[in-house]
Amino acid sequence: MNRLKELREDNDLLQKDVAKKVGISQRKYSYYETGQTLLTEEILKKLAEYYQTSIDYLLYQTDERKPYPKSIMKK
Protein backbone atom coordinates (compact mmCIF):
# COMPACT_ATOMS: atom_id res chain seq x y z
CA MET A 1 0.00 0.00 0.00
CA ASN A 2 1.11 3.55 -0.68
CA ARG A 3 2.62 5.21 2.39
CA LEU A 4 0.65 8.43 1.94
CA LYS A 5 -2.61 6.53 1.68
CA GLU A 6 -1.67 4.35 4.63
CA LEU A 7 -0.89 7.35 6.83
CA ARG A 8 -4.03 9.17 5.75
CA GLU A 9 -6.28 6.19 6.40
CA ASP A 10 -4.58 5.41 9.74
CA ASN A 11 -5.56 8.93 10.80
CA ASP A 12 -9.13 8.59 9.48
CA LEU A 13 -8.65 11.48 7.05
CA LEU A 14 -9.95 12.21 3.59
CA GLN A 15 -7.70 13.36 0.77
CA LYS A 16 -9.32 16.78 0.89
CA ASP A 17 -8.44 17.11 4.60
CA VAL A 18 -4.74 16.48 4.04
CA ALA A 19 -4.67 18.57 0.88
CA LYS A 20 -6.10 21.55 2.74
CA LYS A 21 -3.51 21.19 5.54
CA VAL A 22 -0.59 21.23 3.09
CA GLY A 23 -2.08 23.91 0.84
CA ILE A 24 -2.84 22.00 -2.35
CA SER A 25 -5.96 20.81 -4.14
CA GLN A 26 -7.51 17.43 -3.44
CA ARG A 27 -6.81 16.44 -7.04
CA LYS A 28 -3.10 17.28 -6.69
CA TYR A 29 -2.93 15.30 -3.45
CA SER A 30 -4.61 12.37 -5.19
CA TYR A 31 -1.94 12.48 -7.89
CA TYR A 32 0.79 12.38 -5.23
CA GLU A 33 -0.92 9.53 -3.42
CA THR A 34 -1.32 7.43 -6.56
CA GLY A 35 2.17 8.21 -7.86
CA GLN A 36 0.93 10.04 -10.95
CA THR A 37 2.93 13.09 -9.87
CA LEU A 38 6.30 13.10 -8.12
CA LEU A 39 6.41 14.65 -4.67
CA THR A 40 8.27 17.94 -4.49
CA GLU A 41 10.71 18.77 -1.72
CA GLU A 42 8.32 21.37 -0.34
CA ILE A 43 5.36 18.94 -0.23
CA LEU A 44 7.52 16.17 1.26
CA LYS A 45 8.53 18.49 4.10
CA LYS A 46 4.93 19.54 4.74
CA LEU A 47 3.62 15.97 4.68
CA ALA A 48 6.40 14.67 6.95
CA GLU A 49 5.68 17.45 9.43
CA TYR A 50 1.92 16.95 9.22
CA TYR A 51 2.14 13.19 9.73
CA GLN A 52 4.98 13.56 12.26
CA THR A 53 7.26 11.21 10.39
CA SER A 54 10.43 11.45 8.32
CA ILE A 55 10.80 12.13 4.64
CA ASP A 56 12.76 8.87 4.48
CA TYR A 57 9.67 7.01 5.69
CA LEU A 58 7.53 8.67 3.03
CA LEU A 59 10.08 7.68 0.37
CA TYR A 60 10.45 4.06 1.59
CA GLN A 61 14.04 4.62 2.71
CA THR A 62 13.14 3.31 6.18
CA ASP A 63 10.31 1.44 7.81
CA GLU A 64 10.65 3.51 11.01
CA ARG A 65 7.66 5.85 11.26
CA LYS A 66 9.05 8.01 14.04
CA PRO A 67 10.81 11.17 12.88
CA TYR A 68 14.50 11.55 13.56
CA PRO A 69 15.42 13.25 16.84
CA LYS A 70 16.23 16.91 16.31
CA SER A 71 19.72 16.44 17.80
CA ILE A 72 20.62 14.08 14.94
CA MET A 73 19.30 16.55 12.38
CA LYS A 74 21.62 19.32 13.62
CA LYS A 75 24.84 17.29 13.18
ZIRA-V895248 format. One line per field, one symbol per residue. ss: DSSP state (@ for helix, = for strand, . for the rest). Layout:
BEGIN
ss->???
END
This chain:
BEGIN
ss->..@@@@@@@@....@@@@@@@@...@@@@@@@@@......@@@@@@@@@@@...@@@@...........@@@@@.
END
